[in-house]
Amino acid sequence: MLCYGLLMIKTTPVTHRNAALKDLQRIPGVGPSIANDLYGLGITAVQDLRDSDPEALYAKLCVQVGQPVDRCVLYVFRCAVWFADHGASCSDPDPEKLKWWNWKDPT
């Protein structure tokens, strides 16, 4: 059940999923596709990513889909975990940390 002020709405699995996907898409670089990936990994809210291991999430996704996934997804996962740990609660997060391409593997 979701509560909006005085309005109580009974949630169904579809409304819960839609609310989860919408929340996950608050993360910079996360659109519908990666939000679905995260949801499939059991992540239903930004706060679920706090203290997560992006590499472990990426490895789990690769196993789930049965093949290697584009490494850019790992970079988005790194950005998403940083956002959950620091950026979501910060009024002025470092804009460079909010760009997934800045989370590439060191060369």
N, C-alpha and C positions, 0 to 999 in steps of 0.2 A: 504494500500500500504506500503510495506517495502522498505527501502532505504539502499542499501549496496554500499557505495561510490557513484559512478556515476550510478550504476545499480539500476533501479527501477523495482520492481516486484509487479504486482497486486496480492493481497492476496485473496484467496478464504476461505470459512469457514474451509476447510480441512487444508490448509497451516497455517491459523491462529491457529487452534487447535494444530497442530503439533509443531508450534513454541512455543506455550504456554506450552505444555507438556515438551518440551525440556528445557525451562527456569525453570520450576518448579523442574525438576530433578537435577538442580544444588544444590538444598538444600540437605545437608547430611541426609541420611536415607530415602529420597523420591525416590522411583522407579516408574515404569510405573503405578502400581496399585494406589498408594497414589496420584500420580500426577493426575490421572483420577478422584479420589475422590475430590481433591481440585478444579479441573476444573469444576466438577459437582456442586460445591458450589459457582461457579462464580469467583473463583480465577484464573486469567489467567497469572499472572506474580509474581515473588518473591516479588516485591514491593507492590503488593496488600495485602500482609500479614502484612505489617507494622501497628503497633498499633492494631492488631486484638486480639480477645479474643479466645485462643485455645479451651477453654471449650465450648464456644458458637458454634464454628465451629464443634466440635465433636458432640454436642447435635443436631445440624442441620443435620449432616450426619446420625446420628441414626434415626432421623425422616424420612429423605429422603429414607433410605433403609428399613424402617419399622421394625427395630429390633435393639437391642443393638449391637454395633460394638466392636471388641476387644479393650481393653483399651490401647494397644500398639499404636494404631492409635492416641489416644489423646497425648501420649508421643511424637510421631513424630510431631504432630501439635504444641506442645509446643516448640520443638526444631526448627521447621520451622519458627515460629513467632520470636523467639530469633534471628535466622539467618537473617531474613528480617530486624529486628530492629538494629542489631549490627554486625553480622558476614559477611554479604554480602559486606559491605563497608569497612571492616577492613582488612588490609593486613596480620595481624597475630592474628586471633581470637583464643580464648581459646579453645584448642582441646577437652577438656572435655565437653564443652557446645555444641559441634558438634555431640555428641553421644546421640541418642534418648533415650537410656536406662538410661541415667543420669537425665532424666526428669520425672521419675516415681513419683507416689504419695508418699508423706512423710509417713514413717511408725511409 
